Amino acid sequence: MKKYLLIAALLVSATLAFAEGKPQTTCPVMKGNPVSSQSQYVDVEGYRIYVCCGGCIGAIKADPAKYIAQMQADGVELETAPVE
């Protein structure tokens, strides 16, 4: 019984840890360049990704999975793109 409670507690804590993603604050292409919700962005694969400049939009469109995976690995909670 203790084993099952321990497993349940670990699963709950892991879920909570992964649910607390941080917002996107930097450009995934030009790492370190700041972005804001007023910055330029590109909607790809159901996510809105903010960029520091128009030149970065092409890089994300060329390989969106790369940047999405990179940002998720960094703990960034990606914003869902609006459905039009």
MARTOR-50587 format. One record per residue (C-alpha): residue number from 1; residue in one letter; x, y, z. Coordinates in Angstrom, 3 decimals, padded with zeros to 6 digits, m for minus. Each point is the difference from the previous one (the first is absolute). Example, Ala and Ser with C-alpha at 12.3 -4.5 7.8 and 13.67 -1.06 7.14 Angstrom:
BEGIN
seq, type, xx, yy, zz
1, A, 012.300, m004.500, 007.800
2, S, 001.370, 003.440, m000.660
END
This chain:
BEGIN
seq, type, xx, yy, zz
1, M, 000.000, 000.000, 000.000
2, K, 002.830, 002.415, 000.878
3, K, 001.579, m000.708, m003.371
4, Y, m003.162, 001.062, m001.845
5, L, m000.321, 003.169, 002.057
6, L, 003.607, 000.888, m000.734
7, I, m000.507, m000.548, m003.730
8, A, m003.184, 002.095, 000.055
9, A, 001.781, 002.811, 001.845
10, L, 002.866, m000.036, m002.499
11, L, m002.390, 000.141, m002.944
12, V, m001.908, 002.936, 001.475
13, S, 003.171, 001.946, 000.774
14, A, 001.410, m000.673, m003.486
15, T, m003.245, 001.192, m001.586
16, L, 000.064, 003.197, 002.028
17, A, 003.647, 000.634, m000.824
18, F, m000.571, m000.305, m003.739
19, A, m003.229, 002.015, 000.108
20, E, 001.853, 003.074, 001.239
21, G, 001.591, 001.124, m003.251
22, K, 001.560, 003.404, m000.282
23, P, m001.188, 002.522, m002.595
24, Q, 002.043, 000.659, m003.108
25, T, 002.270, 002.995, 000.545
26, T, 002.763, m000.524, m002.580
27, C, 000.199, m000.755, m003.698
28, P, 000.592, m003.709, m000.685
29, V, 002.057, 000.766, m003.119
30, M, 002.181, 002.854, 001.277
31, K, 000.292, m001.353, 003.526
32, G, 000.115, 002.723, 002.591
33, N, m001.770, 002.677, m002.025
34, P, m003.069, 001.067, 001.978
35, V, m003.549, m000.285, m001.323
36, S, m003.386, 001.131, 001.275
37, S, m003.613, m000.553, m000.976
38, Q, 000.322, 003.154, m002.127
39, S, 002.926, m001.537, m001.903
40, Q, m000.236, m001.690, m003.339
41, Y, m001.211, m003.566, 000.057
42, V, m000.707, m003.020, m002.139
43, D, m002.772, m002.558, 000.496
44, V, 001.209, m003.551, m000.730
45, E, m001.283, m003.446, 000.933
46, G, m002.658, 001.508, 002.274
47, Y, 002.398, 002.210, 001.964
48, R, 000.787, 003.711, m000.076
49, I, 003.746, 000.574, 000.140
50, Y, 001.313, 003.513, 000.565
51, V, 003.166, 001.138, m001.737
52, C, 002.315, 002.981, 000.276
53, C, m000.122, 000.937, m003.692
54, G, m001.589, m000.910, m003.308
55, G, 003.081, m001.945, m001.080
56, C, m000.611, m002.612, 002.679
57, I, m003.476, m000.811, m001.320
58, G, 001.469, m001.787, m003.033
59, A, 002.279, m002.135, 002.163
60, I, m002.919, m001.165, 002.131
61, K, m002.197, m000.702, m003.029
62, A, 002.829, m002.062, m001.529
63, D, 000.252, m002.306, 003.041
64, P, m002.767, 000.677, 002.533
65, A, 000.387, m003.347, 001.794
66, K, 003.620, 000.844, 000.854
67, Y, m000.900, 003.264, 001.711
68, I, m003.108, m001.361, 001.708
69, A, 001.970, m002.927, 001.454
70, Q, 002.844, 002.314, 001.051
71, M, m002.342, 002.379, 001.811
72, Q, m001.908, m002.807, 001.707
73, A, 003.281, m001.555, 001.154
74, D, 000.905, 003.384, 001.508
75, G, m003.277, m000.025, 001.960
76, V, m001.726, 002.685, m002.055
77, E, m003.789, m000.264, 000.025
78, L, m000.905, 000.705, m003.598
79, E, m002.994, 002.171, m000.705
80, T, m002.745, m001.638, m002.025
81, A, m000.620, 001.697, m003.338
82, P, m003.497, 001.420, m000.399
83, V, m002.314, m002.005, m002.247
84, E, m001.239, 002.084, m002.901
END
